[in-house]
């Protein structure tokens, strides 16, 4: 969950931990990341190179990421899956096509959908205060739940400080965190600004959204996300981990992160409880594409709530032209128009992509958190895939 603000933040948040080098250590590169680990460049009819495969190959060969995998639904309605690199640096095993990965802050969009479904059912009011649902819970230095609305939580305009502590997470990746413990970490800090006056990505917003869902429904967050989103649209390879579940259930590439000494550490198995409503889910690239396509098609929300979700504010902290709605990010395409998605960062994995209103969709995952320059290469690969 470090997650990632749209395409940002380390775990659930991007800024801060992304500035580490990502080149694989020379010994590993020499022993495992050989040319044979790269998938041969695919070609369309007539011999034209496949730009998606070329982009993935470059992320591995030039940018030093252990593996990259993608799922692309094109203008023709067909879905194509791609892989490059090595799925396990210790064994040299290949990358499973459309393998499961931790999707970090894409989880925020799932959480926002559940909130907006409850809005449509008359159980939540977007412009009601947090105190309406969780009286007295949100209090701190400049923090008052009576003055923060549900809409401001979903749009990251609340001013709440982020609870994520990257160092603690990486030091104890198998530790379980209760939501209230995470909230206490946020409330130990000062508010960053008055509610509604700025945009700033904070995982604490979605921690609060998850708590509101549980209070209103009387059910665990994971059950609500499963019933209302995952099962509803048939995401067969997506799940919200149960407490204590540190594994990835289906075929998957291993995920890595760089320790302080420069070595790569396997973070595939970790307790995602600290991500919770902001970044705990596991999925595949093709399921992520199905999710965003179904969302834009109106299969998850009534028109009024989908319109609210797509009502955005500038989020230039992420990248120029990016705008943030209610758990949904709009990004400009080089070929014109927008695509809608989110993206996510969590130790071991980084995902980027989204869908367009005409049904195109692309999701790319890499198995180590990229630095700023490499993150831009991933974003360019998404743009190229959607615009080709």
C-alpha positions in Angstrom: 0.0 0.0 0.0 2.6 2.3 0.2 0.6 2.7 -2.1 0.7 5.0 -4.4 -1.1 8.0 -5.2 -2.3 7.6 -8.6 1.0 6.9 -9.6 2.6 8.0 -6.6 3.6 7.2 -3.1 5.5 4.5 -1.4 3.3 1.9 -0.2 0.2 3.5 -0.3 1.8 6.7 -1.0 4.4 7.4 -3.4 6.5 10.3 -2.4 9.4 9.5 -0.2 10.5 6.0 -0.9 10.6 6.0 -4.6 13.9 7.8 -5.0 16.0 4.7 -4.5 18.1 3.3 -7.4 16.5 0.3 -9.1 19.3 -1.2 -11.0 19.7 -4.9 -10.2 23.0 -5.6 -8.5 25.7 -6.6 -11.0 26.0 -10.1 -9.7 22.3 -10.8 -10.1 22.2 -9.2 -13.4 25.1 -11.3 -14.7 23.8 -14.5 -13.3 20.0 -14.3 -14.0 19.0 -11.3 -16.0 20.4 -12.5 -19.3 19.1 -11.8 -22.7 17.3 -15.1 -22.7 15.1 -13.8 -19.8 13.6 -11.3 -22.1 10.6 -12.4 -24.1 11.3 -12.0 -27.9 9.8 -9.0 -29.4 6.3 -9.9 -30.6 5.1 -8.7 -34.0 1.8 -8.0 -35.6 0.9 -9.1 -39.1 3.3 -7.6 -41.6 6.2 -7.8 -39.2 5.5 -4.6 -37.3 7.2 -4.8 -33.8 4.8 -5.0 -30.9 5.5 -1.8 -28.9 4.1 -3.2 -25.6 6.6 -6.1 -25.7 9.4 -3.7 -26.6 8.5 -1.4 -23.7 8.5 -4.3 -21.2 11.8 -5.6 -22.5 13.3 -2.1 -22.0 12.0 -1.9 -18.5 13.9 -5.1 -17.7 17.0 -4.7 -19.8 17.6 -1.0 -19.6 16.0 0.0 -16.3 17.0 -3.1 -14.3 13.6 -4.2 -13.1 13.4 -7.9 -12.4 10.2 -8.5 -14.3 7.4 -6.6 -16.1 4.0 -8.0 -17.2 1.1 -6.4 -18.9 -2.4 -7.0 -20.1 -3.8 -4.9 -23.0 -7.3 -4.7 -24.3 -7.1 -3.0 -27.7 -9.5 -1.2 -30.0 -10.4 -4.6 -31.5 -11.7 -5.9 -28.2 -9.0 -8.5 -27.9 -6.8 -8.9 -24.8 -3.1 -9.7 -25.1 -0.9 -10.6 -22.2 2.9 -9.9 -22.2 5.8 -10.7 -19.9 9.5 -9.9 -19.7 12.3 -10.6 -17.3 12.6 -13.2 -14.5 9.8 -14.2 -12.1 12.2 -15.5 -9.4 15.7 -14.2 -9.1 16.9 -17.1 -7.0 15.8 -19.8 -9.5 15.6 -18.0 -12.8 12.0 -19.1 -13.2 10.0 -17.3 -15.8 7.2 -14.8 -15.3 3.7 -16.3 -15.3 1.5 -14.7 -17.9 -1.1 -12.5 -16.2 0.3 -13.5 -12.8 -1.2 -12.2 -9.6 0.5 -9.2 -8.0 -0.2 -6.9 -5.0 -2.0 -3.9 -6.5 -1.4 -1.3 -3.7 -3.5 1.8 -4.1 -5.7 0.5 -6.8 -7.5 -0.8 -3.7 -8.6 2.7 -3.0 -10.8 2.7 -6.1 -12.5 -0.5 -4.8 -13.1 1.2 -1.5 -14.4 4.3 -3.1 -16.9 2.3 -5.2 -18.3 0.6 -2.1 -18.7 4.1 -0.4 -20.5 5.4 -3.5 -22.8 2.4 -3.7 -23.7 3.1 -0.1 -24.4 6.7 -1.1 -26.7 5.5 -3.8 -28.5 3.4 -1.2 -29.0 6.4 1.0 -26.8 5.0 3.8 -23.9 7.6 3.4 -24.0 11.3 2.4 -20.9 12.5 0.6 -21.2 15.9 2.2 -21.9 14.7 5.7 -19.1 14.9 8.3 -16.9 12.0 9.4 -18.5 12.5 12.8 -21.9 11.6 11.4 -20.7 8.0 11.2 -17.8 7.9 13.6 -18.5 10.4 16.3 -15.5 11.6 18.3 -13.0 9.3 16.6 -11.2 11.8 14.5 -9.5 14.3 16.8 -6.0 15.7 16.9 -3.8 18.8 16.4 -5.9 20.8 13.9 -7.9 17.6 13.1 -11.6 17.5 13.8 -14.0 14.9 12.2 -16.8 17.4 12.6 -15.2 19.5 9.9 -14.1 16.8 7.4 -16.6 15.4 4.9 -16.7 11.9 3.3 -16.2 13.5 -0.1 -13.0 15.1 1.2 -11.7 11.8 2.4 -12.3 10.2 -1.0 -10.7 13.1 -2.9 -7.7 13.6 -0.6 -8.7 17.2 0.3 -9.1 16.5 4.1 -5.7 17.7 5.2 -5.2 14.5 7.2 -1.5 13.4 7.6 -0.5 10.1 6.3 0.0 7.2 8.7 2.3 5.2 6.5 5.8 4.7 8.0 7.9 3.1 5.2 10.8 2.2 7.5 8.6 0.4 10.0 6.8 -1.6 7.3 10.0 -2.7 5.6 11.6 -3.6 9.0 8.6 -5.8 10.1 6.8 -6.8 6.9 5.0 -9.7 8.6 3.5 -7.6 11.4 -0.2 -7.3 11.7 -1.7 -3.8 12.2 -5.1 -3.0 13.5 -6.8 0.0 11.7 -7.0 1.9 15.0 -3.3 1.5 15.5 -2.7 3.0 12.0 -5.2 5.9 12.8 -3.3 6.6 16.1 -0.1 7.0 14.0 -1.9 9.6 11.9 -3.4 11.5 14.8 0.0 11.8 16.5 0.8 14.4 13.7 -0.6 17.8 12.9 -3.2 18.5 10.2 -1.5 19.5 7.0 -4.0 22.1 6.0 -7.6 23.1 6.6 -10.2 20.7 5.0 -11.1 21.5 1.4 -8.3 24.0 0.8 -5.8 21.8 -1.0 -5.2 18.4 -2.5 -2.6 16.1 -0.9 -2.5 12.3 -1.1 -2.9 10.6 2.2 -3.6 6.9 2.9 -5.3 8.0 6.1 -8.3 9.2 4.1 -9.0 5.7 2.9 -8.4 4.2 6.3 -11.3 6.4 7.5 -13.4 5.5 4.5 -12.9 1.8 5.3 -13.9 2.4 8.9 -17.1 4.2 7.8 -18.0 1.3 5.5 -17.7 -1.1 8.4 -19.7 1.1 10.7 -22.5 1.6 8.2 -22.8 -2.0 7.0 -21.9 -3.8 10.2 -19.6 -6.1 8.1 -15.8 -6.4 7.6 -14.5 -4.2 4.8 -13.1 -7.2 2.9 -16.5 -8.9 2.8 -18.1 -5.7 1.4 -15.5 -5.3 -1.3 -15.8 -9.0 -2.2 -19.6 -9.0 -2.4 -20.1 -5.5 -3.9 -17.3 -5.4 -6.4 -15.2 -8.6 -6.9 -18.1 -11.1 -7.1 -20.5 -8.7 -8.8 -18.4 -8.4 -11.9 -16.6 -11.8 -11.8 -13.0 -10.8 -10.9 -11.9 -14.4 -10.6 -8.3 -13.7 -9.7 -8.8 -10.8 -7.3 -9.2 -10.9 -3.5 -8.9 -8.8 -0.4 -6.6 -10.7 2.0 -8.1 -12.0 5.2 -6.3 -11.1 8.5 -3.0 -13.0 8.7 -2.9 -14.0 5.0 0.5 -13.1 3.8 0.6 -15.2 0.6 -0.3 -14.6 -3.0 -2.6 -17.4 -3.9 -2.1 -18.0 -7.6 0.9 -18.1 -10.0 2.9 -14.9 -9.5 6.3 -13.3 -10.0 8.2 -12.6 -6.8 8.4 -9.0 -5.7 11.6 -7.3 -4.5 12.8 -4.1 -2.8 16.3 -2.8 -2.1 17.6 -2.9 1.4 19.8 -0.2 2.9 22.9 -2.2 2.0 21.9 -2.2 -1.7 20.9 -5.9 -1.8 17.6 -7.0 -3.1 15.1 -8.5 -0.6 12.1 -10.7 -1.4 9.0 -9.0 -0.2 6.5 -11.3 -1.9 5.0 -12.6 1.4 4.0 -9.8 3.7 1.1 -8.8 5.9 -0.8 -6.2 4.0 -2.9 -5.1 7.0 -1.2 -1.7 7.1 -2.5 -1.2 3.5 -6.1 -2.3 4.4 -8.7 0.0 2.7 -5.9 1.9 1.0 -3.8 -0.8 -0.5 -4.2 -4.5 0.6 -5.8 -6.1 -2.5 -4.2 -8.7 -4.8 -5.2 -9.1 -8.5 -4.0 -9.6 -12.0 -3.5 -7.1 -14.8 -6.4 -8.5 -16.8 -8.7 -8.4 -13.7 -7.7 -4.8 -13.1 -8.6 -4.0 -16.7 -12.0 -5.7 -16.2 -12.6 -3.7 -13.1 -11.9 -0.2 -14.6 -13.8 -1.1 -17.8 -16.8 -2.3 -15.7 -16.7 0.9 -13.6 -16.7 3.2 -16.6 -19.4 1.1 -18.3 -21.7 1.8 -15.3 -21.8 -1.8 -14.1 -20.8 -0.9 -10.5 -22.4 2.5 -9.9 -25.5 4.4 -10.9 -24.9 7.3 -13.3 -25.2 9.9 -10.6 -22.5 8.4 -8.4 -20.2 7.6 -11.3 -20.4 11.3 -12.3 -19.4 12.3 -8.8 -16.5 9.8 -8.9 -15.3 11.4 -12.2 -15.6 15.0 -10.8 -12.0 15.9 -10.3 -9.6 18.4 -8.8 -6.0 19.1 -10.0 -3.4 16.6 -8.7 -0.3 18.1 -10.2 1.8 16.6 -7.4 1.5 13.3 -9.3 2.2 14.6 -12.9 1.1 17.6 -15.0 -2.5 17.3 -16.2 -3.4 14.6 -13.7 -6.7 15.1 -11.9 -8.1 13.2 -8.9 -11.8 12.3 -8.5 -13.3 10.2 -5.8 -10.8 7.3 -5.7 -10.4 7.6 -9.5 -7.6 9.3 -11.4 -7.9 10.9 -14.9 -4.7 11.1 -16.9 -4.3 12.8 -20.3 -3.3 10.6 -23.3 -0.7 11.7 -25.9 -3.3 10.8 -28.6 -6.0 12.9 -27.0 -8.6 12.3 -24.4 -8.2 10.7 -20.9 -7.8 7.3 -19.4 -9.2 6.5 -15.9 -7.5 4.3 -13.3 -5.4 4.7 -10.2 -2.1 2.8 -9.9 -0.5 1.4 -6.8 2.8 0.9 -5.0 3.6 -1.6 -2.3 6.9 -3.3 -1.4 7.7 -5.6 -4.2 5.2 -4.4 -6.8 4.2 -1.3 -8.8 1.1 -1.1 -11.1 0.0 1.5 -13.5 -2.8 1.8 -16.1 -6.5 2.3 -16.6 -9.3 2.3 -19.2 -10.8 4.7 -21.7 -14.5 5.4 -22.2 -14.4 3.5 -25.5 -13.3 0.3 -23.9 -9.5 0.2 -24.3 -7.6 -0.8 -21.2 -4.0 -1.4 -20.2 -2.4 -2.5 -16.9 1.3 -2.9 -16.4 3.0 -4.4 -13.3 6.7 -4.4 -12.4 8.2 -6.4 -9.6 10.1 -3.6 -7.8 9.2 -0.1 -7.0 10.7 2.2 -9.7 12.5 5.4 -9.2 11.1 8.6 -10.8 12.7 8.2 -14.1 11.7 4.5 -14.5 8.2 5.3 -13.3 7.9 7.7 -16.2 9.0 4.9 -18.5 6.2 2.8 -17.2 3.7 5.6 -17.7 4.9 6.1 -21.3 4.4 2.4 -21.9 0.8 2.6 -20.7 0.2 5.7 -22.9 1.8 3.9 -25.9 -0.4 0.8 -25.4 -3.6 2.8 -25.1 -2.8 5.0 -28.1 -1.5 2.4 -30.5 
